[in-house]
Amino acid sequence: MGLQIIPVTLLEEYSKQVPNTLQAHFDALKDAEISTDSFSFYTSVASVFSSKIEGEEIELDSYVKYKRFGIEFLPDYTKKIDDLYNAYSFAKTHPLNKENIAEIHKILGKHIVAVGQQDKLRNKNMYVSSPDGKIEYVAATPFQLEVEMEKLYNDIAQLLQQPLSICETFFFASLIHLVFVKIHPWNDGNGRTGRLLEKWFLAEKLGEKAWFVKSEKYYYQHHQTYYTNLRGLGLEYPELDYTKALPFLLMLPNSLMISEES
């Protein structure tokens, strides 16, 4: 495919390990009965659990009561989740491209980063730690960011034009997520953006049902494994070994195999 930054070396092995029921599980996805024209239950699920991965103290039940039924909570309890909800809503109605990725960072970063830093590449070195304080990896340097991000934008654009099987689509969606968070281009909001990009790519290739995949919830329920798999590629950005990415890449299809009750 001539991709510049997204590796394809694991695709054959990945295809062997992804269950052949992936399409059937995807086809069975449907929206929740509680959803309305102005409220999406699964966007709430995505926003709450992606935020909880980042340490936000928010519960899905409380957020649904607030968002769907108008039960009031303190603004500090809901504002960051509202911002992320709005970013998902924006992605649902806009094409996945460089300009719109910048826009979702403005939306989801409204209460996370200063106005002058929204959609702007960071200018300082960055290391990423898990909620328990462990250093997960050292991100790309500020001097690398523009080049690395342009590579990723170009790869995304190319993949969106390519005919892909559902297995290939899940594979590349996970890699977009992974490569983005390893670059870590912004001062904050990278994890939230990476998880949104993953689902946005799925939706661009597979349609509306992709927004019903509970990947963010699965990542939160297995957040120690999520961080372990991120850490598994290595500590320093120039030394990342994407041949070790398979455990991370398999988490997305695994999230589709969980029961509706989980």
N, C-alpha and C positions, 0 to 999 in steps of 0.2 A: 504493500500500500504506500510505501514511501513516507511513513509517519516520522516526524522529527523528534518527538520526545516520548510518546506512548509506545511501550515495548509490546511486541506481539509474540515473543518467544514461548510464552506459556499457553497460548491458545489451544494447541493440540491436546496437551495434558488436561487443561481446564475442561475441554469438551468431553473428555472421557469421564470426568468426575461429576459433571452436572447431570442430575437425573433426567432421563428422557421424558419425564412427566412435566418438565418445566412449562411447556406450552399449555398443557391442560390446566395446570394450576393458575397460570396467568389468565387464561380464558374464563376461569371460574370467578375471577375477581368481580365484585360489584360494589356499588356505593352503599353506605349505611342508610337505613330508613330514616334516621334522625336528620340527615342532611336536607337542606332546603336550597332554594335559589340563592339565598344570601348567606348560607352557612354550610361549610364543608366539614363533616366529622373527620375525615381522613387528613385534611389539611391541619386540623387541630391536633390530631395524633402526631403527625410529622413535626409540627412546631413545638409541641410540649416536650416530646422525647428528644429531639435534637437539642433543645435548650437544656434539658436535664443532663445530657452528656457533658455540657459545659458548666454544670454545677448550679443551674437555676433551681430554686425551690418552688416548683409548681406541680400541681397534680392534675391529671387529665380530667377527672370528674369535676373539679372546681372550675377548670377552664371552660369546659363544655357548658356548665351551668351559667357561667358569665357570658360566653359568646353566643350560645343558642337561646338562652332563656332570660338574659338580661339581669341576672343576679349580680349585684355589685360587689366588687372586691377593691381593696386599695390599689391605686394605679401602679404602684411599684411592683405589685404582685403579677401584673399582667402585661405591662407595656412592652417588655422585650419580646415576649411571646407574640403579642399583637404585631410587632414589627416583622417578625419572622413569618407569621401567618400572611401578612400583606405581601411579603417577598414571594412566597409560594403562589399566592393568587396572581401576582404580576407574571410569574413564569408561565402560568397556565395559559395566558393570553398573548404571550410575546415569544418570538423565535429566540432560540439559544444562539447568541453571538457575543462578540466582545463588548459591544456597547450595552447590551442588556445585562450582561454579567456585572458590569460596573454599576448599573442601575439597581440591581438587587442588593448590592453591598450598601448603597446609599439607604435603601429601605430597611434592611435588617440591621444595619449598623447605626440607626438613628439614635439609640440609647446605649450604644456600646463604644463607639469611637467618636472623637471630636469631628465637627462638621468638615474641617479642613483636611481630615484624614480619610473621609468616606470616599471610596473608589480610587484612592491614591495608593501607589506602591509605597511600602515602608522604606525608610532611609536609614534604618539601624539593623544591626544583626539581631537574630531571633533564635531562641531555642524554645522548644515546645515541651511542656511537662504535663503529665496526667494529673487528675484531681488529687491523687495521693502524694504528689510531689516528685515523682520519678521523671527524670529527663527522658523523653521519648526519642527526640532527634533534634539535630541542629539544622535549621532551615537554610535555604539558599541565601547567599549574601546579597545585600542591596545592589551590588554591582552586577549580579547575575539576573536579577528579577525581570527586567524588561525583555531580555532575550529569551529567557525560559518561558515566560508567559506568552510571548508571541508564538513560540513553538507550539504551546498547548492550544492557543486559539486557532492556529492553522490546522492542527490535527483534528480538533473538534469539527471545524468547518468541513474538512475532507471526509470525516466519518459520517457526517450528516448527509453527504451526497452519495455514500456507498450503500449498495444493497447488502444488508446484514441479516443473518438468521437471528432468531430470538436468543440463542446461546451466545452468538457473537455480540449481540447488543448488550446483554448483561455483562459480558466480559469487558467490553470497552467502557460501559457506564462506570463500573467499579474502578477501572484504571484512571478515568478522568477524575473521579473522587480522590484516588490515592495520589496521583501525580500532583493535583492541585494542593492537597494539604502538605505534601512534602516540600513543594516550593514555598508555601505559606506566604503569599505575597503581601498581605495586609497586616496592620498592627493588631487587629482583632476581628473576629467573625469568620475566620478561615474554615473552621470545622463546620459551622452552620452552612457556609456557602458550598463546601465540598459535598456535603450530603444532599443539598438541594440540586447541585449540578448533576449528580448521579441520577436522580429521579427525573430531572428535566430532560436529560438525554434519552432516558427510557421512554418518556412521553413523546418526544419528538419522533422517535423511531417506531413506537408500538401503539401510540394512541392514549386516550384518556384513562384507560384502566391502570396505566402505570402509576397514576397518582394515588391509587388504592393500596399499593405495596407498602407494607408496614416495616420498611427497612430501618427507619430511625428508631422505632420501638425495639426492634430486634437488636440493634447496636447498643442501645441503652441496657437492655436486659443482659447482654453479654459484653458489657463495657470493658471488663478486664481483658477478655479475649480480643476485643477490638483494639485496645491499646497495645497488647502483646503482639498482635499481628502487624500493627503499624511499626512497632519497634524492631520487628524481625528483619527489616531490610537493611539495618545498620544505623549508626548514629549520625555520621556526617553526610551532608547532602552530596558532595562529590563522590562518595564511596557507596552510595545506595546500590543494593543488589536486587534488582527486580525479579531475578529468578527465584527469590524467596517470597514472592508476593502471593503465591497461590492460596494460603490460608485466609488472607484478607479477601481476595477476589471471590472466594466461595461463600463468603458471608451473605452477599446479596441474594444469590439464588436460594440459599438456606432460609432467608427471611420469608421467602414466598412459600416455603414448604410447611411453615408452622400452621397450627390449627387456628381457626377463627376465634377460638376461645382464649388463646394465649395472650 
